Amino acid sequence: MPIYEYECNLCHFCFEKRQGFDEEPVAICPECKGEARRVLQSVPIIFKGSGFYITDNRKGGSTEKSEESKPKEK
């Protein structure tokens, strides 16, 4: 069961409540009995595996030189 964070609109007291997905959100602050709202948190993104680094996408053994590195002929 996930833990949700709530904040009171009147006294700004923050509290957590363990609830199921199908349960109704808590609407009453335990401190002042005011109206509480659920605070949404961002979810961290973790990249695992290959393909997330600049070196994973480079072609190996490339012999082409860019225009900047070639000597200019006159």
N, CA, C and O atoms as a Maestro MAE file, in Angstrom:
{
 s_m_m2io_version
 :::
 2.0.0
}

f_m_ct {
 s_m_title
 :::
 protein
 m_atom[296] {
  # First column is atom index #
  i_m_mmod_type
  r_m_x_coord
  r_m_y_coord
  r_m_z_coord
  i_m_residue_number
  s_m_chain_name
  s_m_pdb_residue_name
  s_m_pdb_atom_name
  i_m_atomic_number
  :::
  1 25 0.839 -1.181 0.000 1 A "MET " " N  " 7
  2 3 0.000 0.000 0.000 1 A "MET " " CA " 6
  3 2 0.884 1.244 0.000 1 A "MET " " C  " 6
  4 15 1.854 1.314 0.755 1 A "MET " " O  " 8
  5 25 0.560 2.218 -0.835 2 A "PRO " " N  " 7
  6 3 1.381 3.428 -0.915 2 A "PRO " " CA " 6
  7 2 1.137 4.376 0.267 2 A "PRO " " C  " 6
  8 15 0.095 4.328 0.921 2 A "PRO " " O  " 8
  9 25 2.113 5.222 0.511 3 A "ILE " " N  " 7
  10 3 2.006 6.247 1.544 3 A "ILE " " CA " 6
  11 2 1.795 7.583 0.846 3 A "ILE " " C  " 6
  12 15 2.585 7.972 -0.014 3 A "ILE " " O  " 8
  13 25 0.729 8.285 1.216 4 A "TYR " " N  " 7
  14 3 0.396 9.575 0.619 4 A "TYR " " CA " 6
  15 2 0.695 10.686 1.618 4 A "TYR " " C  " 6
  16 15 0.540 10.512 2.827 4 A "TYR " " O  " 8
  17 25 1.128 11.832 1.093 5 A "GLU " " N  " 7
  18 3 1.402 13.000 1.928 5 A "GLU " " CA " 6
  19 2 0.240 13.976 1.773 5 A "GLU " " C  " 6
  20 15 -0.255 14.208 0.670 5 A "GLU " " O  " 8
  21 25 -0.183 14.540 2.896 6 A "TYR " " N  " 7
  22 3 -1.278 15.504 2.925 6 A "TYR " " CA " 6
  23 2 -0.797 16.788 3.593 6 A "TYR " " C  " 6
  24 15 0.130 16.774 4.403 6 A "TYR " " O  " 8
  25 25 -1.451 17.909 3.238 7 A "GLU " " N  " 7
  26 3 -1.163 19.198 3.867 7 A "GLU " " CA " 6
  27 2 -2.481 19.892 4.166 7 A "GLU " " C  " 6
  28 15 -3.396 19.907 3.344 7 A "GLU " " O  " 8
  29 25 -2.558 20.468 5.361 8 A "CYS " " N  " 7
  30 3 -3.753 21.178 5.770 8 A "CYS " " CA " 6
  31 2 -3.788 22.547 5.099 8 A "CYS " " C  " 6
  32 15 -2.760 23.218 5.004 8 A "CYS " " O  " 8
  33 25 -4.961 22.964 4.634 9 A "ASN " " N  " 7
  34 3 -5.109 24.278 4.010 9 A "ASN " " CA " 6
  35 2 -5.103 25.414 5.028 9 A "ASN " " C  " 6
  36 15 -4.772 26.547 4.678 9 A "ASN " " O  " 8
  37 25 -5.465 25.131 6.294 10 A "LEU " " N  " 7
  38 3 -5.539 26.175 7.324 10 A "LEU " " CA " 6
  39 2 -4.218 26.341 8.086 10 A "LEU " " C  " 6
  40 15 -3.651 27.433 8.117 10 A "LEU " " O  " 8
  41 25 -3.735 25.263 8.696 11 A "CYS " " N  " 7
  42 3 -2.541 25.375 9.555 11 A "CYS " " CA " 6
  43 2 -1.266 24.914 8.847 11 A "CYS " " C  " 6
  44 15 -0.185 25.029 9.424 11 A "CYS " " O  " 8
  45 25 -1.352 24.402 7.630 12 A "HIS " " N  " 7
  46 3 -0.223 23.930 6.815 12 A "HIS " " CA " 6
  47 2 0.555 22.784 7.479 12 A "HIS " " C  " 6
  48 15 1.750 22.606 7.240 12 A "HIS " " O  " 8
  49 25 -0.150 22.015 8.315 13 A "PHE " " N  " 7
  50 3 0.437 20.828 8.936 13 A "PHE " " CA " 6
  51 2 0.548 19.731 7.887 13 A "PHE " " C  " 6
  52 15 -0.420 19.450 7.181 13 A "PHE " " O  " 8
  53 25 1.718 19.108 7.778 14 A "CYS " " N  " 7
  54 3 1.940 18.011 6.826 14 A "CYS " " CA " 6
  55 2 1.909 16.679 7.561 14 A "CYS " " C  " 6
  56 15 2.512 16.539 8.625 14 A "CYS " " O  " 8
  57 25 1.213 15.708 7.003 15 A "PHE " " N  " 7
  58 3 1.154 14.381 7.593 15 A "PHE " " CA " 6
  59 2 1.063 13.350 6.482 15 A "PHE " " C  " 6
  60 15 0.704 13.664 5.347 15 A "PHE " " O  " 8
  61 25 1.396 12.111 6.831 16 A "GLU " " N  " 7
  62 3 1.378 11.007 5.877 16 A "GLU " " CA " 6
  63 2 0.346 9.989 6.296 16 A "GLU " " C  " 6
  64 15 0.068 9.813 7.482 16 A "GLU " " O  " 8
  65 25 -0.217 9.321 5.310 17 A "LYS " " N  " 7
  66 3 -1.234 8.306 5.569 17 A "LYS " " CA " 6
  67 2 -1.027 7.153 4.597 17 A "LYS " " C  " 6
  68 15 -0.908 7.369 3.391 17 A "LYS " " O  " 8
  69 25 -0.985 5.933 5.113 18 A "ARG " " N  " 7
  70 3 -0.877 4.741 4.274 18 A "ARG " " CA " 6
  71 2 -2.283 4.331 3.854 18 A "ARG " " C  " 6
  72 15 -3.131 4.008 4.686 18 A "ARG " " O  " 8
  73 25 -2.512 4.352 2.531 19 A "GLN " " N  " 7
  74 3 -3.837 4.056 1.997 19 A "GLN " " CA " 6
  75 2 -3.720 3.188 0.759 19 A "GLN " " C  " 6
  76 15 -2.689 3.173 0.086 19 A "GLN " " O  " 8
  77 25 -4.779 2.476 0.473 20 A "GLY " " N  " 7
  78 3 -4.866 1.715 -0.764 20 A "GLY " " CA " 6
  79 2 -5.247 2.633 -1.916 20 A "GLY " " C  " 6
  80 15 -5.675 3.768 -1.706 20 A "GLY " " O  " 8
  81 25 -5.090 2.136 -3.120 21 A "PHE " " N  " 7
  82 3 -5.406 2.937 -4.299 21 A "PHE " " CA " 6
  83 2 -6.892 3.284 -4.387 21 A "PHE " " C  " 6
  84 15 -7.249 4.352 -4.884 21 A "PHE " " O  " 8
  85 25 -7.739 2.411 -3.919 22 A "ASP " " N  " 7
  86 3 -9.173 2.617 -4.071 22 A "ASP " " CA " 6
  87 2 -9.812 3.352 -2.896 22 A "ASP " " C  " 6
  88 15 -11.018 3.595 -2.921 22 A "ASP " " O  " 8
  89 25 -9.045 3.714 -1.869 23 A "GLU " " N  " 7
  90 3 -9.593 4.426 -0.715 23 A "GLU " " CA " 6
  91 2 -9.750 5.914 -1.008 23 A "GLU " " C  " 6
  92 15 -9.009 6.483 -1.810 23 A "GLU " " O  " 8
  93 25 -10.715 6.529 -0.357 24 A "GLU " " N  " 7
  94 3 -10.955 7.966 -0.496 24 A "GLU " " CA " 6
  95 2 -9.824 8.743 0.200 24 A "GLU " " C  " 6
  96 15 -9.334 8.308 1.242 24 A "GLU " " O  " 8
  97 25 -9.408 9.883 -0.363 25 A "PRO " " N  " 7
  98 3 -8.372 10.695 0.288 25 A "PRO " " CA " 6
  99 2 -8.850 11.253 1.629 25 A "PRO " " C  " 6
  100 15 -10.040 11.505 1.818 25 A "PRO " " O  " 8
  101 25 -7.909 11.441 2.554 26 A "VAL " " N  " 7
  102 3 -8.220 12.034 3.846 26 A "VAL " " CA " 6
  103 2 -8.573 13.496 3.613 26 A "VAL " " C  " 6
  104 15 -7.855 14.199 2.902 26 A "VAL " " O  " 8
  105 25 -9.678 13.967 4.207 27 A "ALA " " N  " 7
  106 3 -10.121 15.336 3.971 27 A "ALA " " CA " 6
  107 2 -10.050 16.196 5.230 27 A "ALA " " C  " 6
  108 15 -10.374 17.383 5.179 27 A "ALA " " O  " 8
  109 25 -9.628 15.616 6.372 28 A "ILE " " N  " 7
  110 3 -9.619 16.351 7.632 28 A "ILE " " CA " 6
  111 2 -8.223 16.294 8.253 28 A "ILE " " C  " 6
  112 15 -7.614 15.229 8.348 28 A "ILE " " O  " 8
  113 25 -7.730 17.457 8.673 29 A "CYS " " N  " 7
  114 3 -6.423 17.567 9.325 29 A "CYS " " CA " 6
  115 2 -6.524 17.014 10.751 29 A "CYS " " C  " 6
  116 15 -7.472 17.347 11.462 29 A "CYS " " O  " 8
  117 25 -5.566 16.172 11.190 30 A "PRO " " N  " 7
  118 3 -5.625 15.636 12.552 30 A "PRO " " CA " 6
  119 2 -5.290 16.682 13.625 30 A "PRO " " C  " 6
  120 15 -5.601 16.466 14.796 30 A "PRO " " O  " 8
  121 25 -4.670 17.795 13.260 31 A "GLU " " N  " 7
  122 3 -4.291 18.826 14.231 31 A "GLU " " CA " 6
  123 2 -5.421 19.816 14.495 31 A "GLU " " C  " 6
  124 15 -5.841 19.990 15.639 31 A "GLU " " O  " 8
  125 25 -5.918 20.470 13.430 32 A "CYS " " N  " 7
  126 3 -6.896 21.549 13.612 32 A "CYS " " CA " 6
  127 2 -8.279 21.193 13.076 32 A "CYS " " C  " 6
  128 15 -9.199 22.006 13.157 32 A "CYS " " O  " 8
  129 25 -8.436 20.001 12.536 33 A "LYS " " N  " 7
  130 3 -9.699 19.523 11.947 33 A "LYS " " CA " 6
  131 2 -10.118 20.349 10.735 33 A "LYS " " C  " 6
  132 15 -11.299 20.388 10.390 33 A "LYS " " O  " 8
  133 25 -9.158 21.009 10.088 34 A "GLY " " N  " 7
  134 3 -9.428 21.778 8.873 34 A "GLY " " CA " 6
  135 2 -9.392 20.876 7.650 34 A "GLY " " C  " 6
  136 15 -9.193 19.667 7.762 34 A "GLY " " O  " 8
  137 25 -9.584 21.469 6.499 35 A "GLU " " N  " 7
  138 3 -9.595 20.723 5.245 35 A "GLU " " CA " 6
  139 2 -8.157 20.419 4.811 35 A "GLU " " C  " 6
  140 15 -7.307 21.310 4.802 35 A "GLU " " O  " 8
  141 25 -7.892 19.173 4.457 36 A "ALA " " N  " 7
  142 3 -6.556 18.750 4.017 36 A "ALA " " CA " 6
  143 2 -6.616 18.352 2.551 36 A "ALA " " C  " 6
  144 15 -7.659 17.945 2.040 36 A "ALA " " O  " 8
  145 25 -5.469 18.480 1.887 37 A "ARG " " N  " 7
  146 3 -5.393 18.087 0.474 37 A "ARG " " CA " 6
  147 2 -4.168 17.201 0.279 37 A "ARG " " C  " 6
  148 15 -3.177 17.306 1.001 37 A "ARG " " O  " 8
  149 25 -4.264 16.336 -0.706 38 A "ARG " " N  " 7
  150 3 -3.157 15.432 -1.020 38 A "ARG " " CA " 6
  151 2 -2.087 16.201 -1.788 38 A "ARG " " C  " 6
  152 15 -2.393 16.936 -2.727 38 A "ARG " " O  " 8
  153 25 -0.832 16.025 -1.382 39 A "VAL " " N  " 7
  154 3 0.300 16.672 -2.042 39 A "VAL " " CA " 6
  155 2 0.894 15.682 -3.032 39 A "VAL " " C  " 6
  156 15 1.249 14.563 -2.660 39 A "VAL " " O  " 8
  157 25 1.003 16.091 -4.290 40 A "LEU " " N  " 7
  158 3 1.563 15.215 -5.317 40 A "LEU " " CA " 6
  159 2 3.081 15.362 -5.348 40 A "LEU " " C  " 6
  160 15 3.609 16.473 -5.322 40 A "LEU " " O  " 8
  161 25 3.762 14.246 -5.404 41 A "GLN " " N  " 7
  162 3 5.218 14.223 -5.443 41 A "GLN " " CA " 6
  163 2 5.677 13.739 -6.807 41 A "GLN " " C  " 6
  164 15 5.013 12.916 -7.437 41 A "GLN " " O  " 8
  165 25 6.808 14.247 -7.261 42 A "SER " " N  " 7
  166 3 7.367 13.772 -8.527 42 A "SER " " CA " 6
  167 2 8.037 12.413 -8.311 42 A "SER " " C  " 6
  168 15 8.553 12.121 -7.233 42 A "SER " " O  " 8
  169 25 8.016 11.617 -9.334 43 A "VAL " " N  " 7
  170 3 8.588 10.276 -9.275 43 A "VAL " " CA " 6
  171 2 9.994 10.316 -9.862 43 A "VAL " " C  " 6
  172 15 10.183 10.827 -10.965 43 A "VAL " " O  " 8
  173 25 10.984 9.786 -9.146 44 A "PRO " " N  " 7
  174 3 12.342 9.793 -9.705 44 A "PRO " " CA " 6
  175 2 12.451 8.825 -10.875 44 A "PRO " " C  " 6
  176 15 11.810 7.774 -10.889 44 A "PRO " " O  " 8
  177 25 13.263 9.189 -11.847 45 A "ILE " " N  " 7
  178 3 13.491 8.341 -13.011 45 A "ILE " " CA " 6
  179 2 14.897 7.781 -12.913 45 A "ILE " " C  " 6
  180 15 15.863 8.529 -12.760 45 A "ILE " " O  " 8
  181 25 15.010 6.472 -13.002 46 A "ILE " " N  " 7
  182 3 16.307 5.812 -12.923 46 A "ILE " " CA " 6
  183 2 16.538 5.076 -14.232 46 A "ILE " " C  " 6
  184 15 15.765 4.191 -14.599 46 A "ILE " " O  " 8
  185 25 17.599 5.442 -14.934 47 A "PHE " " N  " 7
  186 3 17.942 4.798 -16.195 47 A "PHE " " CA " 6
  187 2 18.898 3.655 -15.913 47 A "PHE " " C  " 6
  188 15 19.990 3.872 -15.389 47 A "PHE " " O  " 8
  189 25 18.499 2.447 -16.251 48 A "LYS " " N  " 7
  190 3 19.347 1.272 -16.057 48 A "LYS " " CA " 6
  191 2 19.565 0.605 -17.406 48 A "LYS " " C  " 6
  192 15 18.701 0.657 -18.281 48 A "LYS " " O  " 8
  193 25 20.711 -0.013 -17.566 49 A "GLY " " N  " 7
  194 3 20.999 -0.726 -18.795 49 A "GLY " " CA " 6
  195 2 21.812 0.105 -19.757 49 A "GLY " " C  " 6
  196 15 22.173 1.244 -19.461 49 A "GLY " " O  " 8
  197 25 22.098 -0.466 -20.906 50 A "SER " " N  " 7
  198 3 22.913 0.234 -21.886 50 A "SER " " CA " 6
  199 2 22.043 1.134 -22.744 50 A "SER " " C  " 6
  200 15 20.825 0.959 -22.803 50 A "SER " " O  " 8
  201 25 22.663 2.089 -23.406 51 A "GLY " " N  " 7
  202 3 21.952 2.971 -24.301 51 A "GLY " " CA " 6
  203 2 21.673 4.340 -23.733 51 A "GLY " " C  " 6
  204 15 21.023 5.151 -24.392 51 A "GLY " " O  " 8
  205 25 22.144 4.628 -22.523 52 A "PHE " " N  " 7
  206 3 21.847 5.901 -21.897 52 A "PHE " " CA " 6
  207 2 23.067 6.815 -21.807 52 A "PHE " " C  " 6
  208 15 22.976 7.919 -21.270 52 A "PHE " " O  " 8
  209 25 24.195 6.368 -22.322 53 A "TYR " " N  " 7
  210 3 25.392 7.175 -22.274 53 A "TYR " " CA " 6
  211 2 25.805 7.558 -23.686 53 A "TYR " " C  " 6
  212 15 25.463 6.850 -24.633 53 A "TYR " " O  " 8
  213 25 26.522 8.646 -23.852 54 A "ILE " " N  " 7
  214 3 26.934 9.131 -25.171 54 A "ILE " " CA " 6
  215 2 27.863 8.122 -25.852 54 A "ILE " " C  " 6
  216 15 27.864 8.007 -27.078 54 A "ILE " " O  " 8
  217 25 28.640 7.403 -25.070 55 A "THR " " N  " 7
  218 3 29.568 6.433 -25.661 55 A "THR " " CA " 6
  219 2 28.857 5.174 -26.156 55 A "THR " " C  " 6
  220 15 29.424 4.434 -26.960 55 A "THR " " O  " 8
  221 25 27.634 4.912 -25.698 56 A "ASP " " N  " 7
  222 3 26.900 3.725 -26.140 56 A "ASP " " CA " 6
  223 2 26.362 3.873 -27.559 56 A "ASP " " C  " 6
  224 15 26.107 2.867 -28.221 56 A "ASP " " O  " 8
  225 25 26.185 5.093 -28.038 57 A "ASN " " N  " 7
  226 3 25.579 5.310 -29.345 57 A "ASN " " CA " 6
  227 2 26.587 5.602 -30.443 57 A "ASN " " C  " 6
  228 15 26.199 5.737 -31.603 57 A "ASN " " O  " 8
  229 25 27.837 5.702 -30.122 58 A "ARG " " N  " 7
  230 3 28.846 6.017 -31.133 58 A "ARG " " CA " 6
  231 2 29.195 4.787 -31.946 58 A "ARG " " C  " 6
  232 15 29.177 3.661 -31.450 58 A "ARG " " O  " 8
  233 25 29.511 5.028 -33.194 59 A "LYS " " N  " 7
  234 3 29.926 3.949 -34.083 59 A "LYS " " CA " 6
  235 2 31.395 3.654 -33.821 59 A "LYS " " C  " 6
  236 15 32.209 4.574 -33.731 59 A "LYS " " O  " 8
  237 25 31.731 2.404 -33.700 60 A "GLY " " N  " 7
  238 3 33.119 2.022 -33.460 60 A "GLY " " CA " 6
  239 2 33.901 1.928 -34.753 60 A "GLY " " C  " 6
  240 15 33.354 1.520 -35.778 60 A "GLY " " O  " 8
  241 25 35.183 2.302 -34.723 61 A "GLY " " N  " 7
  242 3 36.063 2.156 -35.867 61 A "GLY " " CA " 6
  243 2 35.818 3.130 -36.987 61 A "GLY " " C  " 6
  244 15 36.201 2.848 -38.122 61 A "GLY " " O  " 8
  245 25 35.207 4.248 -36.731 62 A "SER " " N  " 7
  246 3 34.940 5.229 -37.772 62 A "SER " " CA " 6
  247 2 36.234 5.948 -38.140 62 A "SER " " C  " 6
  248 15 36.964 6.422 -37.268 62 A "SER " " O  " 8
  249 25 36.510 6.025 -39.450 63 A "THR " " N  " 7
  250 3 37.736 6.684 -39.907 63 A "THR " " CA " 6
  251 2 37.446 8.021 -40.559 63 A "THR " " C  " 6
  252 15 38.367 8.691 -41.027 63 A "THR " " O  " 8
  253 25 36.184 8.421 -40.599 64 A "GLU " " N  " 7
  254 3 35.840 9.699 -41.201 64 A "GLU " " CA " 6
  255 2 36.262 10.839 -40.282 64 A "GLU " " C  " 6
  256 15 36.104 10.771 -39.063 64 A "GLU " " O  " 8
  257 25 36.804 11.888 -40.899 65 A "LYS " " N  " 7
  258 3 37.193 13.061 -40.134 65 A "LYS " " CA " 6
  259 2 36.215 14.178 -40.454 65 A "LYS " " C  " 6
  260 15 35.689 14.272 -41.563 65 A "LYS " " O  " 8
  261 25 35.991 15.003 -39.478 66 A "SER " " N  " 7
  262 3 35.087 16.123 -39.711 66 A "SER " " CA " 6
  263 2 35.797 17.195 -40.525 66 A "SER " " C  " 6
  264 15 37.019 17.169 -40.669 66 A "SER " " O  " 8
  265 25 35.031 18.127 -41.052 67 A "GLU " " N  " 7
  266 3 35.576 19.198 -41.891 67 A "GLU " " CA " 6
  267 2 36.538 20.087 -41.108 67 A "GLU " " C  " 6
  268 15 37.480 20.631 -41.685 67 A "GLU " " O  " 8
  269 25 36.317 20.241 -39.814 68 A "GLU " " N  " 7
  270 3 37.165 21.116 -39.008 68 A "GLU " " CA " 6
  271 2 38.553 20.523 -38.795 68 A "GLU " " C  " 6
  272 15 39.536 21.260 -38.718 68 A "GLU " " O  " 8
  273 25 38.641 19.189 -38.698 69 A "SER " " N  " 7
  274 3 39.930 18.577 -38.389 69 A "SER " " CA " 6
  275 2 40.802 18.315 -39.634 69 A "SER " " C  " 6
  276 15 41.984 17.998 -39.502 69 A "SER " " O  " 8
  277 25 40.222 18.448 -40.844 70 A "LYS " " N  " 7
  278 3 41.001 18.247 -42.063 70 A "LYS " " CA " 6
  279 2 41.853 19.470 -42.348 70 A "LYS " " C  " 6
  280 15 41.385 20.593 -42.164 70 A "LYS " " O  " 8
  281 25 43.096 19.286 -42.795 71 A "PRO " " N  " 7
  282 3 43.920 20.443 -43.144 71 A "PRO " " CA " 6
  283 2 43.395 21.077 -44.436 71 A "PRO " " C  " 6
  284 15 42.970 20.380 -45.357 71 A "PRO " " O  " 8
  285 25 43.433 22.386 -44.484 72 A "LYS " " N  " 7
  286 3 42.940 23.113 -45.650 72 A "LYS " " CA " 6
  287 2 44.059 23.210 -46.695 72 A "LYS " " C  " 6
  288 15 45.204 23.526 -46.372 72 A "LYS " " O  " 8
  289 25 43.701 22.932 -47.953 73 A "GLU " " N  " 7
  290 3 44.674 23.011 -49.038 73 A "GLU " " CA " 6
  291 2 44.491 24.330 -49.802 73 A "GLU " " C  " 6
  292 15 43.370 24.814 -49.958 73 A "GLU " " O  " 8
  293 25 45.619 24.912 -50.283 74 A "LYS " " N  " 7
  294 3 45.542 26.162 -51.023 74 A "LYS " " CA " 6
  295 2 45.929 25.958 -52.442 74 A "LYS " " C  " 6
  296 15 45.925 26.907 -53.226 74 A "LYS " " O  " 8
  :::
 }
 m_bond[295] {
  # First column is bond index #
  i_m_from
  i_m_to
  i_m_order
  :::
  1 1 2 1
  2 2 3 1
  3 3 4 2
  4 3 5 1
  5 5 6 1
  6 6 7 1
  7 7 8 2
  8 7 9 1
  9 9 10 1
  10 10 11 1
  11 11 12 2
  12 11 13 1
  13 13 14 1
  14 14 15 1
  15 15 16 2
  16 15 17 1
  17 17 18 1
  18 18 19 1
  19 19 20 2
  20 19 21 1
  21 21 22 1
  22 22 23 1
  23 23 24 2
  24 23 25 1
  25 25 26 1
  26 26 27 1
  27 27 28 2
  28 27 29 1
  29 29 30 1
  30 30 31 1
  31 31 32 2
  32 31 33 1
  33 33 34 1
  34 34 35 1
  35 35 36 2
  36 35 37 1
  37 37 38 1
  38 38 39 1
  39 39 40 2
  40 39 41 1
  41 41 42 1
  42 42 43 1
  43 43 44 2
  44 43 45 1
  45 45 46 1
  46 46 47 1
  47 47 48 2
  48 47 49 1
  49 49 50 1
  50 50 51 1
  51 51 52 2
  52 51 53 1
  53 53 54 1
  54 54 55 1
  55 55 56 2
  56 55 57 1
  57 57 58 1
  58 58 59 1
  59 59 60 2
  60 59 61 1
  61 61 62 1
  62 62 63 1
  63 63 64 2
  64 63 65 1
  65 65 66 1
  66 66 67 1
  67 67 68 2
  68 67 69 1
  69 69 70 1
  70 70 71 1
  71 71 72 2
  72 71 73 1
  73 73 74 1
  74 74 75 1
  75 75 76 2
  76 75 77 1
  77 77 78 1
  78 78 79 1
  79 79 80 2
  80 79 81 1
  81 81 82 1
  82 82 83 1
  83 83 84 2
  84 83 85 1
  85 85 86 1
  86 86 87 1
  87 87 88 2
  88 87 89 1
  89 89 90 1
  90 90 91 1
  91 91 92 2
  92 91 93 1
  93 93 94 1
  94 94 95 1
  95 95 96 2
  96 95 97 1
  97 97 98 1
  98 98 99 1
  99 99 100 2
  100 99 101 1
  101 101 102 1
  102 102 103 1
  103 103 104 2
  104 103 105 1
  105 105 106 1
  106 106 107 1
  107 107 108 2
  108 107 109 1
  109 109 110 1
  110 110 111 1
  111 111 112 2
  112 111 113 1
  113 113 114 1
  114 114 115 1
  115 115 116 2
  116 115 117 1
  117 117 118 1
  118 118 119 1
  119 119 120 2
  120 119 121 1
  121 121 122 1
  122 122 123 1
  123 123 124 2
  124 123 125 1
  125 125 126 1
  126 126 127 1
  127 127 128 2
  128 127 129 1
  129 129 130 1
  130 130 131 1
  131 131 132 2
  132 131 133 1
  133 133 134 1
  134 134 135 1
  135 135 136 2
  136 135 137 1
  137 137 138 1
  138 138 139 1
  139 139 140 2
  140 139 141 1
  141 141 142 1
  142 142 143 1
  143 143 144 2
  144 143 145 1
  145 145 146 1
  146 146 147 1
  147 147 148 2
  148 147 149 1
  149 149 150 1
  150 150 151 1
  151 151 152 2
  152 151 153 1
  153 153 154 1
  154 154 155 1
  155 155 156 2
  156 155 157 1
  157 157 158 1
  158 158 159 1
  159 159 160 2
  160 159 161 1
  161 161 162 1
  162 162 163 1
  163 163 164 2
  164 163 165 1
  165 165 166 1
  166 166 167 1
  167 167 168 2
  168 167 169 1
  169 169 170 1
  170 170 171 1
  171 171 172 2
  172 171 173 1
  173 173 174 1
  174 174 175 1
  175 175 176 2
  176 175 177 1
  177 177 178 1
  178 178 179 1
  179 179 180 2
  180 179 181 1
  181 181 182 1
  182 182 183 1
  183 183 184 2
  184 183 185 1
  185 185 186 1
  186 186 187 1
  187 187 188 2
  188 187 189 1
  189 189 190 1
  190 190 191 1
  191 191 192 2
  192 191 193 1
  193 193 194 1
  194 194 195 1
  195 195 196 2
  196 195 197 1
  197 197 198 1
  198 198 199 1
  199 199 200 2
  200 199 201 1
  201 201 202 1
  202 202 203 1
  203 203 204 2
  204 203 205 1
  205 205 206 1
  206 206 207 1
  207 207 208 2
  208 207 209 1
  209 209 210 1
  210 210 211 1
  211 211 212 2
  212 211 213 1
  213 213 214 1
  214 214 215 1
  215 215 216 2
  216 215 217 1
  217 217 218 1
  218 218 219 1
  219 219 220 2
  220 219 221 1
  221 221 222 1
  222 222 223 1
  223 223 224 2
  224 223 225 1
  225 225 226 1
  226 226 227 1
  227 227 228 2
  228 227 229 1
  229 229 230 1
  230 230 231 1
  231 231 232 2
  232 231 233 1
  233 233 234 1
  234 234 235 1
  235 235 236 2
  236 235 237 1
  237 237 238 1
  238 238 239 1
  239 239 240 2
  240 239 241 1
  241 241 242 1
  242 242 243 1
  243 243 244 2
  244 243 245 1
  245 245 246 1
  246 246 247 1
  247 247 248 2
  248 247 249 1
  249 249 250 1
  250 250 251 1
  251 251 252 2
  252 251 253 1
  253 253 254 1
  254 254 255 1
  255 255 256 2
  256 255 257 1
  257 257 258 1
  258 258 259 1
  259 259 260 2
  260 259 261 1
  261 261 262 1
  262 262 263 1
  263 263 264 2
  264 263 265 1
  265 265 266 1
  266 266 267 1
  267 267 268 2
  268 267 269 1
  269 269 270 1
  270 270 271 1
  271 271 272 2
  272 271 273 1
  273 273 274 1
  274 274 275 1
  275 275 276 2
  276 275 277 1
  277 277 278 1
  278 278 279 1
  279 279 280 2
  280 279 281 1
  281 281 282 1
  282 282 283 1
  283 283 284 2
  284 283 285 1
  285 285 286 1
  286 286 287 1
  287 287 288 2
  288 287 289 1
  289 289 290 1
  290 290 291 1
  291 291 292 2
  292 291 293 1
  293 293 294 1
  294 294 295 1
  295 295 296 2
  :::
 }
}
